[in-house]
Amino acid sequence: MAFPTAVNSQITDSVSQVNTKVLGDAPAVATGNFMIATSQALANAAHNATSGQQNNSITAQAALTQGVNTLYCVDTKMTATGMTKIYK
């Protein structure tokens, strides 16, 4: 119980208990905030990894398409060159 003051003792006791409750809840709130921040960071890391894999797949597919296109063009040019030598 609080020391006698001009304020009602029940009010001072109530304020004191609320302050004690806030101080008691602080570690739990801090831990909860830490867990939320950690889970959000891990979710962002997973999203970035997934986006990177998708971008890598698109780049690999584009490179493959360009390579196949180059192979077909080289074959066509060689055939055309050979045909012109034969028919001349």
Secondary structure in CASP SS format (residue, H / E / C, confidence):
PFRMAT SS
TARGET T0000
AUTHOR 0000-0000-0000
METHOD secondary structure of the structure
MODEL  1
M C 1.00
A C 1.00
F C 1.00
P C 1.00
T C 1.00
A C 1.00
V C 1.00
N C 1.00
S H 1.00
Q H 1.00
I H 1.00
T H 1.00
D H 1.00
S H 1.00
V H 1.00
S H 1.00
Q H 1.00
V H 1.00
N H 1.00
T H 1.00
K H 1.00
V H 1.00
L H 1.00
G H 1.00
D H 1.00
A H 1.00
P H 1.00
A H 1.00
V H 1.00
A H 1.00
T H 1.00
G H 1.00
N H 1.00
F H 1.00
M H 1.00
I H 1.00
A H 1.00
T H 1.00
S H 1.00
Q H 1.00
A H 1.00
L H 1.00
A H 1.00
N H 1.00
A H 1.00
A H 1.00
H H 1.00
N H 1.00
A H 1.00
T H 1.00
S H 1.00
G H 1.00
Q H 1.00
Q H 1.00
N H 1.00
N H 1.00
S H 1.00
I H 1.00
T H 1.00
A H 1.00
Q H 1.00
A H 1.00
A H 1.00
L H 1.00
T H 1.00
Q H 1.00
G H 1.00
V H 1.00
N H 1.00
T H 1.00
L H 1.00
Y H 1.00
C H 1.00
V H 1.00
D H 1.00
T H 1.00
K H 1.00
M H 1.00
T H 1.00
A H 1.00
T H 1.00
G H 1.00
M H 1.00
T H 1.00
K H 1.00
I H 1.00
Y H 1.00
K C 1.00
END
